[in-house]
Structures are given as structure tokens and as C-alpha cells.
Amino acid sequence: MIFDFFGDKKKAVVAMAHIGALPGSPLYDADGGMDKLVEDVVSDIEKLQAGGVDAIMFGNENDRPYLLKATPESIAAMTAVVAAAKQVLKVPFGVNYLWDPTATVSIGVATGASFVREIFTGVFASDMGVWAPDCATPSRLRRNLGRTDMKMLFNINAEFAHSLDQRPISLRAKSAVFSSLADAILVSGPITGQPADASDLRTAAEAVEGMVPVFANTGVNIDNVRDVMSVASGCVIGTHFKIDGDTWNSVDGDRVKRFMDVVNSVR
């Protein structure tokens, strides 16, 4: 089971377009300004599309340390960057503002995204403190703004955090679909760039089989993608596509092409 906007693809690769640090965050490049943010992310998008990825997801990974509630200036800036950069897109796109689900949905609606990703459910002890996201508000916002077609991808085991919910991952996955109306379940590793536990991915996929797609959300690379795709409906990939496999570098077009060659042989 996969979304209509992926066409006839049986397995999907969603590539991250990491936006540089936004205005107001500690790493923001004030000299380069907004123009530099757009220029850099467009360069990455062009290489990702040339490599054959199925979709792009914009993220503000560079806004370290992360906020649990977005600021007005960061929402405005991310919306402006996505609106400018999407002009070069040839594939569907999504957005993710770390770590604010309501801001994520707001930016997604404003920019015409096909999907959004966030931590919508659960309670976590995290690098950002105690983390208890609100699922109802962004879900109602999506409805009230007339974008029920925009898919909400639920990351159920957050990076940089430990779940305080002691239920098994199978039950958390099924509950996110049943009670919180998740359109997809994403399974992550403990930190950006590190793989999800293979047993967690398989368990979550089996728990919601026939209900919603399950994606591997972190740590997918050319060495493990065959195994991942044998279980999951697709993957989200950022770090492996970067120069030297470093999350904070620019996209390496050759790495993208080599990876997608393997994916295409699988599907």
C-alpha cells in the first residue's frame, strides 16, 4: 500500500532537502541571508532529482538546538524558502518543521505540500526536555484548512529521545492509526543517520499491514536498503545522500544515483 502521488511505484524513496539554519537560530548565516538558504537547497534538490528520487521532503535539521514550539520568524522563513524552492520541483514534496507538528501542518498547507512528517503522538524524554506532542490540533488544522488530502506521516519513535510509553512498538503503531488517524507510520533509529532497529521496523509493518504504509525513517543506506525495502513501503533518506555521508554536507549526486540504481533493481 502506497500513496497515489507516487504513481505506480511499489517502493518509495523520499529524499531530505535540508534547509540551512533559519533566521533566529544559532547557526543562521546572516551574511548569506534568505537568498543563500534558497540557493543551497535548490542545488541539493537538483542533484536529488537527477538521481531519480521519488519525492522531496524539506526539513529544518540545521536549526539546532531544536524547538518544541516554532517561532513566528522561523515559520515565516521556512515557508518562504519552500515556496521559492518548490519552483524547481518535478516530484511530490513534503515538509517537516522539527519538532512542532502544528507548524509543520501550517507550512505544508501554505506551500501546497503532498505530505508532512512529525512526532504527533507519544511522550518522550528528549534532548529538548520532556516532549508531549499534541496530535489533535494539527489534525484539526488540516481539516479546517481544507487539506485532508495532505498525508500526515507519524514518526513513532523519535530521534534524540527515549519513549516514556512502555507499550510495545506494535501497539503504538496500531494505536496511532486507530486513535490518531495516522496516514503512515515511520520507524526511526536513535539519532539522525542511524538505522531503525530491524525488528522494530518489521514489527510495526506487521502490526499495521493492510492499514497504512510503513517507512524506515533514518539510517537507510546502499548496504541495507534491500533489507529495508523487503519489509517497508519505502524510506526517508538524508544523511547517506550527503558528501562523505555527513548529515551537514551538501548532497552528493553520485551517491544518489548509485543508491537509486540499487532501489530500482529491487522494485
C-alpha positions in Angstrom: 0.0 0.0 0.0 1.4 3.4 -1.0 0.1 6.9 -1.7 -1.4 7.9 -5.1 1.1 10.7 -5.7 3.9 8.0 -6.0 2.1 6.7 -9.1 2.9 3.0 -9.8 6.0 2.9 -7.6 5.9 -0.2 -5.4 8.5 1.2 -3.0 9.2 4.9 -2.5 12.3 6.9 -1.7 11.7 10.3 0.0 14.9 12.4 0.0 15.5 15.1 2.5 16.2 18.6 1.4 17.8 20.1 4.5 17.4 23.8 4.6 20.2 25.8 6.2 19.7 27.3 9.7 16.7 29.6 9.7 16.7 33.2 11.0 16.7 33.3 14.8 18.5 30.0 15.2 22.1 30.0 16.5 23.7 28.7 13.2 21.9 31.2 10.9 24.2 32.7 8.3 23.1 36.3 8.4 25.6 37.3 5.7 24.2 34.8 3.2 20.6 35.5 4.4 17.5 34.1 2.8 18.9 34.1 -0.7 21.7 31.7 0.4 19.1 29.3 2.0 17.2 29.1 -1.2 20.3 28.8 -3.4 21.7 25.9 -1.3 18.5 23.9 -1.0 17.8 24.3 -4.8 21.2 22.9 -5.6 20.5 19.9 -3.4 17.1 19.4 -5.0 18.5 19.4 -8.5 21.0 16.7 -7.6 18.4 14.6 -5.8 16.0 14.8 -8.8 18.8 14.0 -11.3 19.5 10.9 -9.2 15.9 9.7 -9.6 14.3 10.1 -6.1 10.5 9.8 -5.8 9.8 12.7 -3.5 11.5 15.5 -1.6 10.9 16.5 2.0 12.0 19.9 3.3 13.4 19.9 6.8 15.0 22.4 9.2 17.6 20.0 10.5 20.1 22.8 10.9 18.0 24.7 13.5 20.0 23.2 16.4 19.2 23.2 19.3 15.7 22.3 18.3 12.5 23.9 19.5 9.3 22.1 20.5 7.3 25.2 19.6 8.2 27.1 16.4 8.8 30.9 16.4 6.9 33.2 14.1 10.1 34.1 12.2 11.2 30.5 11.7 7.7 29.5 10.3 7.7 32.5 8.0 11.3 31.8 6.8 10.8 28.1 6.2 7.5 28.8 4.3 9.3 31.4 2.1 12.2 29.0 1.4 9.9 26.1 0.5 7.7 28.4 -1.7 10.8 29.6 -3.6 12.5 26.2 -3.9 9.4 24.3 -5.0 9.5 26.1 -8.3 12.2 23.6 -9.4 10.5 20.5 -8.2 9.4 17.8 -10.6 8.4 15.3 -7.9 5.9 15.5 -4.9 7.1 17.2 -1.8 6.5 17.3 1.9 7.6 19.4 4.9 8.8 18.8 8.4 9.4 21.5 11.0 11.4 20.0 13.8 9.7 19.5 16.3 6.4 21.3 16.0 3.5 19.3 14.4 1.2 22.3 14.2 3.9 24.5 12.5 4.6 21.6 10.2 1.0 21.3 9.0 0.7 25.1 8.7 3.8 25.3 6.4 2.6 22.2 4.5 -0.8 23.8 3.8 0.7 27.2 2.9 3.1 25.7 0.4 0.9 23.0 -1.1 2.7 20.0 0.2 1.5 16.5 -0.5 2.6 15.2 2.9 4.0 16.2 6.3 6.1 14.3 8.8 6.4 14.9 12.5 6.2 13.4 16.0 2.4 13.6 16.5 1.9 11.1 19.4 3.6 9.8 22.5 5.6 11.2 25.4 9.4 11.3 25.4 12.4 12.2 27.5 14.5 14.1 24.9 17.4 16.5 24.3 14.8 19.2 24.3 13.3 18.2 27.6 10.0 16.4 28.3 8.3 16.1 24.9 4.5 15.6 24.7 3.2 16.4 21.3 -0.3 17.5 20.5 -1.9 15.4 17.7 -5.4 16.8 17.8 -4.5 20.4 17.0 -2.6 19.8 13.7 -5.2 17.2 12.6 -8.0 19.7 13.1 -6.0 22.4 11.4 -5.5 20.2 8.4 -9.3 19.6 8.3 -10.3 23.2 8.8 -7.9 24.4 6.1 -9.4 22.0 3.6 -6.3 19.8 3.1 -7.4 16.4 4.2 -5.6 15.1 1.1 -2.3 16.1 2.6 -0.9 12.9 4.3 0.3 13.0 7.8 3.3 10.7 8.4 3.7 9.8 12.1 7.3 9.2 13.3 6.5 6.9 16.3 10.0 6.5 17.9 11.7 9.9 17.8 15.4 10.6 17.3 17.2 12.3 20.1 14.7 10.9 22.6 13.5 7.9 24.6 9.9 7.0 24.6 8.3 7.0 28.1 5.4 5.0 26.6 6.2 1.4 27.6 3.7 -0.2 25.2 5.4 -2.4 22.6 6.0 -0.7 19.3 3.4 -2.8 17.6 0.7 -1.4 19.8 2.0 2.2 19.5 1.9 1.8 15.7 -1.6 0.4 15.6 -2.9 2.9 18.1 -1.5 5.8 16.1 -3.6 4.6 13.2 -6.7 3.7 15.2 -7.0 6.7 17.6 -4.9 9.4 15.9 -5.6 8.7 12.2 -2.0 8.4 11.0 -1.7 8.1 7.3 1.6 6.3 7.5 3.9 5.0 10.3 7.6 5.9 10.3 10.2 4.0 12.4 13.5 5.7 13.4 16.8 5.0 14.9 18.1 6.7 18.0 19.6 9.7 16.1 19.7 11.1 12.6 21.6 8.9 10.2 21.4 5.8 12.4 19.2 2.9 11.3 16.0 1.8 12.9 16.1 -1.5 14.7 15.3 -4.1 12.0 12.9 -6.0 14.4 11.1 -2.7 15.3 10.6 -2.0 11.6 9.2 -5.5 10.9 7.0 -5.5 14.0 5.5 -2.1 13.1 4.9 -3.2 9.5 3.2 -6.4 10.6 1.0 -4.5 13.1 -0.5 -2.1 10.5 -0.3 -4.3 7.5 -3.2 -3.5 5.1 -4.0 -0.3 7.0 -1.2 2.2 6.2 2.3 2.2 4.7 5.4 1.9 7.0 8.6 3.8 6.1 12.1 3.4 7.5 12.8 7.0 8.7 16.6 7.1 9.4 19.8 5.3 8.6 18.9 3.8 5.3 22.0 3.4 3.0 23.1 1.5 0.0 24.2 -1.5 2.1 20.9 -2.1 3.9 18.3 -0.7 1.5 17.5 -4.2 0.0 16.6 -5.5 3.5 14.7 -2.3 4.4 12.6 -2.4 1.2 11.8 -6.1 1.8 9.9 -5.0 4.9 8.9 -1.4 4.4 6.8 0.5 1.8 9.7 3.0 1.4 12.2 5.0 3.2 13.2 8.6 4.1 16.8 9.3 3.4 19.0 12.3 4.1 22.5 11.5 5.6 23.5 8.8 3.1 23.0 11.2 0.2 25.4 13.7 1.5 29.1 14.2 0.7 31.0 11.6 2.8 27.8 10.5 4.4 27.9 13.6 6.7 24.4 15.0 7.6 25.6 18.6 7.4 27.2 18.4 4.0 25.7 19.1 0.6 24.1 16.4 -1.5 26.5 14.1 -3.5 24.8 13.4 -6.8 26.8 10.3 -7.5 25.8 8.7 -4.1 22.1 9.4 -5.0 22.5 7.7 -8.4 24.2 4.7 -7.0 21.6 4.3 -4.3 18.7 4.6 -6.7 20.2 2.1 -9.1 20.0 -0.4 -6.2 16.4 0.6 -5.4 15.3 0.3 -9.0 16.8 -3.2 -9.2 14.7 -4.1 -6.1 11.5 -2.8 -7.5 
